[in-house]
Amino acid sequence: MPRNLVVMILDSCRYDSFIRAKAKNFRRLGEVEQRWSYASWTAPSHYSYLMGLVPHRSPQHVYASEVYKKDFSSWVDRLDIPDLGFNKFIPQLSLAKVLSDHGYICRAKVSMPVLNGFTLLNKFFADYKLMSNHNDFAGMVKEIEFTGDKPYFYFLNLGETHYPYMLDGSKMPHISGVHGAVKQLAASGDGGGRIAKEDEFFDSDALRELHEQQIRCVDYVDEVFGTLIDKAPPDTYFVVMADHGEAFGEGGYFGHGPVMHEKVFEVPFVEGLRPS
Ligand SMILES: [Zn+2]
């Protein structure tokens, strides 16, 4: 039977947040790499991942379009299915379609409403669910099963690392600075099109605290990931990454999306077979 596949996207998780977290379970998969997202926000980034792409390495001195083809062909090694080359992705360009054709049961569980099942993204999945709570990776893990004689493909979008970083109803400590930062953002809209200087636009202490909170969220998710490792059969392949990063005041930006800044495209990437 082919390997199971679990693709996990830690929404908005910065590369440096991942690196600064202990993330002891994620690190059991392999070396955490610095990579680059194809998009600066959730929907187009997930679309590119659902095509079968992963964050790129931004290689130099190569013809860029050749990089895609190689990326698609990486599934041959990941899943140990020799005929899973680029040509198998044509014409639908959908990982779920290719894996369904290989007998996989394809299930998606997403946290961000922008990825809901009425969008184009759910195509070719046997089951596609928007979780009722943004921060419910633990609930996803409970629902995940590997029963029967068919391999599974789970596509998971996690909201815990997305702003406001599990501040509501979670076991995380309340961070008072968040609301200060948001208030300052609102107050800076003076309607005159004035571009605020970084210092007056942001409360840098609050942004630093938000960054720290994202790091804590990585470790929370990592802890839950430990239970998923325990639950998964030995022949399960994991791909863990972010859809984009987040600006915490760099260049005068907070957030992601309509932001052209390196920190919004820089993402963590780690993959590997289920650690024993
Ligand atoms: Zn996102």
Boltz pocket constraint, residues with backbone or C-beta under 6 A from the ligand:
constraints:
  - pocket:
      binder: B
      contacts: [[A, 11], [A, 12], [A, 41], [A, 42], [A, 43], [A, 243], [A, 244]]
      max_distance: 6.0
